[in-house]
Amino acid sequence: MNDETICSDGLLPKLIEEWPCPPDLASKKDVTKAALTRIADIHAYNEIVWPAKIDGRLQAPPRSHIVDWAIREFVLSAADDRTRSMSLLRPTAMTAEVTSGALPTCGKCRLRPARYDTVIQPAEKGNWGYLCVVCYPRHGLGSLGVGRGRYLLTWTEIDESTVFAIKQAVAHWKAVGVSPPLDRPWEG
């Protein structure tokens, strides 16, 4: 997806327009198996894994991931169950998170602001923590997404075009009946 292309609702675009129907289902067991397979397929297909390094340099995820996170965090969290369920049919990046305050301090060196909330290597320890750009290449997973980690930003670092895309998406959801969020840190 081109980073300049952000859907009007703020979510990432569908990867599959329509799931193929399962073959004839002869029993209740077949129906259950087909339903569970479809749920697992949708979940796996919609999971985004984003490289932390692109062209050998650590980089932030694209604007579209930031807008997707903001809409899910501030708008869809207050939506009805049907709307939230429908949003799960769309890919969820979970590669970025925007904080209202200052960035946390790196948990390894304790010297610099952390840019990553991530699994700390070696992974078998199962530790999560905050890492700065110096410590992340040695102790981070190297990719972002669900179960991998997020790139951290502050609202003051978000550019005007990203804020504009968030505002457009909020307006979209308001027009379809989702109450606008009371907390709008992008306006602060």
N, C-alpha and C positions, 0 to 999 in steps of 0.2 A: 504494500500500500504506500502510495506517495504520502509523505508527511504533510504536505500541503492540503491533502484531501481529508477533511474531517466531516463525518456525517452530521446532518442537521440536529440529530438527537444527542450527539456527543459520544455515542458508543462506537466501538470499532465495527466495521462492516461485517455482515454475515459472510462466512467462508463457504457455506453450502446453502443454496437457495431452498432446496427441497430434499428431504431425506427419502431415499427410495423405500417403497412399501415392502415389508417382508413377504416371503412366499405364503401360499395358503397355509393358514394356521388351523390345524385339525383339533388341537386340544387346549385346555386351559394352561397346561404346562408350556406349550409352544408359544402362547400369547405372552405369558410371563417372561419366558426366555427372550423373546423378541423385544419386549419393552425394556428389559434390563440391558440388553445389548445396545439398544438405541441410546439409552441414557449414558452408558459408558462411552459410546462412540462420540456423542455430543460433547461430553466432558473432555475427553482426550483431544478431540479435534479443535476445541475452543481454547485450549491452554496455550498461552503464548510463552515462549522462551526466547529472551532477547539477549544478545551478546553484550557483555559489559564493555568489551574492547571492540572497536571497529577500526580497521586499518592500523592496528597496533597501538591505538590510543583509547584510554578510558573516555567514554562519552555518555551523556545523558540519553535516556530513551526519547523517542520522538514526541512532538507536541500532542499527537493523537492519543498517546498513552496517558499523558497528563490530563487531558480533557476527559477521557474515559474514566480515570480514577476519580476525578472531581465529581462527575455526574453520579457515579455509583455511590460515592461516599456521602454527598450532600443532598442529592435529589431523590435517587431511587431508594435510599434507605427509609424514606418516609412514604414511599408509594405503596399501593395495595399489593396483596400477595400475587395476584394475577400479573400485574405489571412487572414486579420483581422477577417472577418465574419466567416471563417472556424475555426479559433482559438476559437471562442465563443462557438463552439460545445463541447469544452473540459472544464472540471472543472477549475474554476479560484479561487485560494485560497484566495488571498487578505488578508492573515493573517500576513504578514511580510512586512516590508519596510526597505530598507537599505539607510542610509543617508551618504552623502559625508563628512559632517562636524561633529561637536560634537553633541551629543544628546541634545535635548531641555531640559529645566529645568521643573521639575514637577510643574503643575499649582496649586496644592493644598498646598503642604508644602513649595514649593520654595527652598528646601534644596538639593535635589538630582537630578541626571539626570533622565529624563523620559524614561521608556521602552515601554510605551503604548500610542498610539494615539487612544483615545477611547471615547465612550459615557460615560459621567459622571453621576452617579446615584445621586438622583433619575432620572430615564429616562424621566419622564413626562416633565422635564424642557427642554429636547432636547439639552443639552449642550454637545459639544465635547471639548476635551482638552487633555493635556499630563499628564500622571500619572507615578510616580516612582513605584518600586516594593513594597514599604511600603504602599503607598496610594491606589494602584490598588485593592487589595482585599476588601477594604471598599467602594470604590467609582467607581470601574469599573464594567463591565457587567459579567466578568468571562468567556467570550468566544470571539473568534476572527473571523473575516470574514467580508464580505460586510455588511455595516450598523452596525457593532459591534465594530470594531477596529482592529488595527494592532500592532504587536510587532515591536519595533524599534531596529535596529542594525546599526553599522557603518561598512564601508568596511574593516577597519582594524581588525574587529572581525570575518570576514568570513574566514573559514579554506580553506586550499589548495585544498581539494577534491571538495568543493563546487565551488570554482573558476574554477577548471578544468572542472566541469560539465557545467558551464556557457560558457566557451570557446568552448567546444564541441558543445553545442547547437547553438552558434553563427555560427560556421562552418557549421552546418547542414542547417541553414536558408540561409547562403550565397550560398551554393551549389544548393539550389532550387530557387535562383534568388532574394532573399531579400537582399538589400544593408546592409552591416555591419554597425553598429552604429559608429558615429564619437566619441561619448562620451562613454568611456569604463572604468568606475571608478574601476572595479575589477582588472585592470592592473596597477593601480597606486600605 
